[in-house]
Amino acid sequence: MLFNSIEFLLFLPTVFLLYWFVFAGSLRLQNVLILVSSYVFYGWWDYRFLLLIFLSTIVDYIIGQSIDSTESKASRRSLLYVSMIFNLGVLGFFKYFNFFIDSWVELLDSFGYKVEDTFTLQIILPVGISFYTFQTMSYTIDVYRRNLKPTKDFISFASFVSFFPQLVAGPIERATNLLPQILSKRQFNSGIAIQGLRLIVWGMFKKVVIADSLAPVVDNIFSNYHDLDGGTLFFGAIFFAFQIYCDFSGYSDIAIGVSKLFGFELMSNFKFPYFSRDIGEFWRRWHISLSTWFRDYLYIPVGGSRGGKWVSLRNIFVIFLVSGFWHGANWTFIIWGLIHALLYVPSFILSTNRRFVSSVVAEKNNIPSVRELWQMGSNFFFVTLAWVFFRSESTVMAWDYLKRIFLDFSYHISFKDYLFFYILPFVIVEWFLRKDERLSNVNKFVWLVLTLVFLVLIFAKFGTQQSFIYFQF
């Protein structure tokens, strides 16, 4: 079920009314409703893939209990490995099986060995499998580390794994944050609900009005890049940068907003990343739930920055390459991750990678300095070029696309409508919101005016039901 669909417009108020007016007196019934609603929400695409979520839920529920009940370190570690092998095995089978087969065939072909018949799977990738797999893995890892006591309430645990607002595209929630909320009684708070509605409207505006308006333009440019000049291709890369940001952050905003309506607080997933002044700040503001997941469950366990510069550099490349591979079974994503690693390394070597940890650009006023403009502009430029690999169907296409930008930089097609009516106003609004990603401190009158404008534009564009980009991951 899509957030930007008629079905969801009927689904959400129905669940909301049942949750607060029919089942408000019983925490267990509320959690049952969340679980049933989540399965209906996910099964709307293909009910057969509900079996995968259910199996993952059963396996990690049992393993969590087993890890907690034994004191043997070897047994605890073995149980953790069983959970990780199962979850990563399912993920790898559906997402990467054909990739490895095709890569192996290409490798043999490069040595002169022709493979005529290969076995590949013609299956549909389960929506959101990378997200809920990582979410349930965080549970068993935290139980193993004794950061979390496993729950014996199967309904609550199943609700955590399949929580419908963020099930298919995040944020990737930690069990230490979301599960205790599911296990605790919730009270309706009108102030928090209003914040949630604001985020839903803002997220829907970003998705329906900005991302979906840019999508056909981006598709046309990337599909016909070999016939277009470099200037047009450069604008195509910029448009995709805003398309993917508005599409993905729009989903996160809607997910966080819907969760607030039911009394849950999810972690922030985006904090205005295109205003970042270096690549380190960008990754502290882009897809935060994934970057912090890799930090806590991969980067730190393999040594982090504790083993000196060379070990740290190795770990940095591992994290970025794995992050790229997480996004999809294509070399384009791996090179995208490698590019970000290369962009990050200079600041790490110079120990400037954490200089913008606790500040935002133009923090004391709304006017950035010349230095800050250069920092933001140059960082956005390199991030945008990297997006070409993310969007391209193959590495050959990506290299050719970039080559044409720099070797044939002329400009013959006008995109002023998209720049001035979509991107520029959006950037201005984001600039004034950059210190408050939850939109909790926006002036009520200003927000009322913006909401009316957003709603008019949303309903004018509503009905296309374009899928969210990150559903494919």
C-alpha positions in Angstrom: 0.0 0.0 0.0 1.4 3.4 -1.0 1.2 6.4 1.3 0.2 8.5 -1.8 -2.9 6.4 -2.6 -6.6 6.5 -2.1 -6.4 3.2 -0.2 -4.1 4.7 2.4 -6.3 7.7 2.8 -9.1 5.3 3.8 -6.8 2.9 5.7 -5.2 5.4 8.0 -8.3 7.1 9.6 -9.9 3.7 10.0 -7.0 2.3 12.0 -6.7 5.6 13.9 -10.3 5.5 15.0 -10.2 1.9 16.0 -6.9 2.4 17.8 -8.0 5.4 20.0 -11.8 5.0 20.2 -12.4 1.2 20.3 -9.2 -0.4 21.7 -7.9 2.5 23.8 -8.6 0.7 27.0 -6.4 -2.3 26.2 -2.7 -2.2 25.3 -2.8 -5.7 24.0 -5.7 -5.1 21.7 -4.0 -1.9 20.4 -0.9 -4.0 19.7 -3.0 -6.7 18.0 -4.5 -3.9 15.8 -1.0 -2.6 14.9 0.1 -6.1 13.9 -3.0 -6.9 11.9 -2.9 -3.4 10.2 0.8 -3.8 9.4 0.2 -7.2 7.8 -2.7 -5.8 5.8 -0.5 -2.8 4.8 2.4 -5.0 3.6 0.2 -7.7 2.1 -1.5 -5.2 -0.1 1.5 -5.6 -2.5 1.8 -9.3 -2.4 0.4 -11.4 0.5 2.9 -14.2 -0.2 5.8 -12.2 1.2 4.1 -12.0 4.6 5.6 -15.4 5.1 9.1 -13.9 5.1 8.3 -11.4 7.7 6.6 -14.0 9.9 9.5 -16.4 9.6 12.0 -13.7 10.5 9.8 -12.7 13.4 9.6 -16.3 14.7 13.3 -17.0 14.3 14.5 -13.9 16.1 11.9 -14.1 18.8 13.0 -17.7 19.7 16.7 -16.9 19.4 16.3 -13.8 21.5 14.8 -15.9 24.3 17.4 -18.6 23.9 20.3 -16.1 24.0 19.0 -14.7 27.2 18.4 -18.0 28.9 22.0 -19.3 28.5 25.2 -18.1 30.2 27.6 -19.9 27.9 29.4 -17.3 25.8 30.0 -19.8 23.0 26.3 -20.8 22.9 25.2 -17.2 22.9 27.5 -16.4 20.0 26.4 -19.5 18.1 22.7 -18.4 18.5 23.6 -14.9 17.3 25.3 -16.4 14.2 22.2 -18.5 13.5 20.0 -15.3 13.5 22.4 -13.4 11.3 22.9 -16.3 8.8 19.1 -16.8 8.5 18.4 -13.1 8.0 21.3 -12.3 5.7 20.7 -15.6 3.9 17.1 -14.6 3.1 18.2 -11.1 2.1 21.0 -12.4 0.0 18.9 -15.0 -1.7 16.2 -12.6 -2.9 18.4 -9.6 -3.5 21.8 -10.8 -4.6 21.5 -14.3 -6.0 21.3 -13.2 -9.6 24.0 -10.5 -9.1 26.6 -13.1 -8.0 25.7 -15.5 -10.8 26.0 -12.8 -13.4 29.2 -11.4 -11.9 30.7 -14.9 -11.9 29.8 -15.4 -15.6 31.3 -12.1 -16.5 34.5 -12.9 -14.6 34.8 -16.3 -16.5 34.1 -14.5 -19.7 37.0 -12.1 -19.1 39.3 -15.1 -19.0 37.9 -16.5 -22.2 35.5 -19.0 -20.7 32.1 -18.8 -22.3 29.1 -19.9 -20.2 26.2 -20.6 -22.4 23.5 -21.5 -19.9 23.2 -19.9 -16.5 20.6 -20.4 -13.7 19.0 -17.2 -12.5 15.8 -16.6 -10.5 12.9 -14.7 -12.0 11.4 -13.5 -8.7 10.1 -10.2 -7.4 12.2 -8.6 -4.7 10.1 -8.4 -1.5 9.4 -4.7 -0.8 11.4 -3.3 2.1 13.3 -6.5 2.8 16.6 -4.7 3.5 14.8 -2.5 6.0 13.0 -5.0 8.2 15.9 -7.5 8.0 18.2 -4.9 9.6 15.6 -3.9 12.1 15.1 -7.4 13.4 18.8 -8.1 13.4 19.3 -5.1 15.7 17.1 -6.9 18.2 19.1 -10.1 18.5 22.4 -8.2 18.5 21.3 -5.9 21.3 20.0 -8.9 23.3 23.3 -10.7 22.7 25.2 -7.5 24.0 22.8 -7.4 27.0 21.7 -3.9 25.9 18.1 -5.2 25.8 16.0 -7.7 27.7 14.1 -9.9 25.2 10.4 -9.7 25.4 8.1 -12.7 26.0 5.2 -10.9 24.4 5.1 -12.3 20.9 2.4 -9.9 19.7 4.4 -6.9 20.7 7.6 -8.2 19.2 5.8 -9.0 15.9 4.4 -5.5 15.9 7.9 -4.1 16.3 9.2 -6.1 13.3 6.3 -5.2 11.0 5.3 -1.7 12.3 3.5 -0.4 9.2 4.5 3.3 9.1 8.2 2.5 8.6 8.1 -1.1 7.5 9.1 -0.7 3.8 11.4 2.3 3.7 12.5 3.2 7.3 13.6 4.7 9.4 15.4 1.5 10.4 14.4 1.5 14.1 16.3 0.0 16.9 14.6 -2.5 19.2 16.0 -0.4 22.2 13.9 2.5 21.0 10.7 1.2 19.4 10.0 -2.0 21.3 9.8 -0.4 24.8 7.2 2.0 23.3 5.2 -0.9 22.0 5.3 -2.6 25.4 4.2 0.6 27.2 0.7 2.1 27.4 0.2 5.1 25.2 -1.9 8.2 25.8 -3.3 10.4 23.0 -1.6 13.8 22.9 -3.2 16.3 20.6 0.0 18.5 20.4 2.1 15.5 19.3 -0.7 14.5 16.9 -0.7 17.9 15.3 3.1 17.7 14.9 2.5 14.3 13.2 0.0 15.9 10.8 2.4 18.6 9.9 5.1 16.0 9.0 2.6 14.0 7.0 1.6 17.1 4.9 5.2 18.2 4.5 6.3 14.7 3.5 3.4 14.3 1.1 4.3 17.6 -0.5 7.9 16.6 -1.0 6.9 13.3 -2.6 3.8 14.1 -4.6 4.6 17.7 -5.7 8.4 17.8 -5.9 9.7 14.2 -6.4 6.9 13.0 -8.7 7.1 16.2 -10.8 10.8 15.8 -11.4 10.6 12.0 -12.0 9.4 12.1 -15.7 12.0 14.7 -16.5 14.8 12.7 -14.9 13.6 9.5 -16.5 13.6 11.2 -20.0 17.1 12.6 -19.5 18.7 9.4 -18.3 17.0 7.3 -20.9 18.2 9.6 -23.7 21.4 10.8 -22.3 23.4 9.9 -25.4 21.4 12.4 -27.5 21.7 15.3 -25.0 24.3 17.9 -24.3 26.4 18.1 -21.2 24.5 21.0 -19.6 21.2 19.2 -19.9 22.8 16.1 -18.4 24.1 18.2 -15.5 20.7 19.5 -14.8 19.4 16.0 -15.0 21.8 15.0 -12.2 20.7 17.9 -10.1 17.0 17.1 -10.7 17.7 13.5 -9.6 19.4 14.7 -6.5 16.3 16.6 -5.5 14.0 13.8 -6.7 15.6 11.1 -4.5 15.9 13.4 -1.5 12.3 14.5 -1.6 11.1 11.0 -2.4 13.0 9.3 0.4 12.9 12.0 3.1 9.2 12.5 2.2 8.5 8.9 3.0 10.4 9.2 6.3 8.5 12.4 7.3 5.2 10.6 6.6 6.3 7.5 8.5 7.4 9.6 11.5 4.2 11.7 11.3 1.9 8.7 11.2 3.8 7.1 14.1 3.1 10.2 16.1 -0.6 9.8 15.5 -0.4 6.5 17.3 1.8 7.7 20.2 5.2 6.5 18.9 8.4 8.5 18.4 10.7 7.3 15.6 14.3 8.5 15.1 15.0 11.3 12.6 16.2 10.0 9.2 17.1 13.3 7.5 18.3 16.6 8.7 18.6 18.8 5.6 21.6 17.0 4.1 22.1 19.3 1.1 23.0 22.1 3.5 26.0 20.0 4.6 29.5 21.6 4.5 31.4 18.4 4.0 30.8 14.7 3.3 31.1 13.8 7.0 28.2 16.2 7.8 26.3 14.9 4.8 26.3 11.4 6.2 25.3 12.6 9.7 22.2 14.1 8.0 21.4 11.6 5.2 19.6 8.3 5.9 20.7 8.6 9.5 19.1 5.3 10.6 21.2 3.3 8.1 24.5 5.2 8.7 24.2 4.9 12.5 23.2 1.2 12.1 26.4 0.5 10.2 28.4 2.6 12.7 27.1 0.7 15.7 26.8 -2.8 14.3 29.7 -3.0 11.8 32.2 -0.1 12.0 32.7 -0.2 15.7 32.7 -4.0 16.0 35.4 -4.4 13.3 37.6 -1.9 15.2 36.3 1.5 14.3 39.0 4.1 14.7 40.8 2.3 17.5 43.5 0.6 15.5 45.3 3.6 14.0 44.9 5.5 10.7 45.4 2.5 8.3 43.0 0.2 10.1 40.5 3.1 10.4 40.8 3.8 6.7 40.2 0.2 5.9 37.1 0.2 8.1 35.8 3.4 6.4 36.1 1.8 3.0 34.3 -1.4 4.3 31.4 0.7 5.6 30.9 2.7 2.5 31.2 -0.2 0.2 28.8 -2.3 2.2 26.4 0.7 2.4 26.5 0.9 -1.4 26.0 -2.9 -1.8 23.0 -2.7 0.7 21.3 -0.4 -1.8 21.2 -2.9 -4.6 22.7 -5.7 -6.5 24.6 -3.6 -9.1 28.2 -2.4 -9.4 26.8 1.1 -9.8 25.9 1.1 -6.1 29.2 -0.2 -5.0 31.0 2.5 -7.0 28.7 5.1 -5.5 29.8 3.9 -2.1 33.4 4.0 -3.1 33.1 7.6 -4.3 31.7 8.6 -1.0 34.5 6.8 0.8 37.1 8.7 -1.3 35.3 12.0 -0.6 35.4 11.2 3.1 39.0 10.1 3.4 40.7 13.5 3.1 38.7 15.0 6.0 39.4 11.9 8.1 43.2 12.1 7.4 43.2 15.8 8.3 41.0 15.2 11.4 38.3 17.6 10.1 35.6 15.0 9.6 33.8 15.9 12.8 34.1 19.7 12.8 30.4 20.2 12.0 28.9 17.7 14.5 27.0 20.1 16.7 26.3 23.1 14.4 24.1 24.0 11.4 25.1 26.3 8.6 24.4 30.0 9.3 23.5 29.0 12.9 23.4 32.5 14.3 21.4 34.1 11.4 19.9 33.1 8.1 22.7 34.4 5.9 25.6 32.0 5.1 29.1 33.3 4.8 31.0 33.1 1.5 33.0 30.3 3.0 29.8 28.4 3.9 28.4 28.9 0.5 31.5 27.5 -1.1 31.5 24.5 1.3 27.8 23.7 0.6 28.1 24.3 -3.1 31.2 22.1 -3.6 29.9 19.3 -1.3 26.5 19.3 -3.2 28.4 19.3 -6.5 30.4 16.1 -5.7 27.3 14.4 -4.1 25.3 15.1 -7.2 28.0 13.6 -9.5 28.0 10.5 -7.3 24.2 10.3 -7.7 24.8 9.6 -11.5 26.1 6.2 -10.6 23.2 5.6 -8.2 20.6 6.4 -11.0 22.4 4.7 -13.9 21.6 1.2 -15.0 25.2 0.3 -15.5 28.7 1.6 -14.8 29.3 2.0 -18.5 26.3 4.3 -18.7 27.3 6.3 -15.6 30.9 6.9 -17.0 29.5 7.9 -20.4 27.0 10.2 -18.7 29.7 12.0 -16.7 32.1 12.1 -19.7 29.4 13.9 -21.7 28.8 16.5 -18.9 32.5 17.5 -18.9 33.4 17.1 -22.6 30.2 18.5 -24.1 29.1 21.2 -21.8 26.6 23.2 -23.9 23.0 23.9 -23.0 20.0 24.0 -25.3 17.0 22.9 -23.3 15.2 25.2 -20.8 14.3 23.8 -17.4 13.4 27.2 -15.8 9.9 26.0 -14.9 11.3 23.1 -12.8 14.0 25.3 -11.2 11.9 28.2 -10.3 8.5 26.5 -9.5 9.8 23.4 -7.8 13.4 23.4 -6.6 14.0 27.0 -5.7 10.9 27.5 -3.5 11.5 24.2 -1.9 15.1 25.1 -1.0 14.0 28.4 0.4 11.4 26.7 2.7 14.0 24.1 3.7 16.5 26.8 4.5 14.2 28.4 7.1 13.3 25.0 8.5 16.8 23.7 8.8 17.1 24.1 12.5 13.9 22.2 13.3 13.6 18.9 11.3 10.5 17.9 13.3 8.7 21.1 12.4 7.7 21.5 16.0 8.6 25.2 16.5 7.2 26.6 13.3 5.0 29.7 13.8 1.4 28.5 13.8 0.2 31.2 11.4 3.0 30.6 9.0 2.4 26.9 9.1 -1.3 27.3 8.5 -0.6 29.3 5.4 2.0 26.8 4.2 -0.3 23.9 4.9 -3.1 25.3 2.8 -0.7 25.9 -0.1 0.8 22.4 0.3 -2.6 20.8 0.4 -3.8 22.6 -2.7 -0.7 21.5 -4.6 -0.8 17.9 -3.2 -4.4 17.4 -4.3 -3.7 19.0 -7.7 -1.0 16.4 -8.2 -2.6 13.5 -6.3 -3.6 10.3 -8.1 -0.5 9.2 -10.0 0.5 6.8 -7.2 4.1 6.7 -8.2 6.1 4.2 -6.0 8.8 5.5 -3.6 12.3 5.0 -4.9 13.6 3.2 -1.8 10.9 0.5 -2.1 13.3 -1.3 -4.4 15.9 -1.6 -1.7 
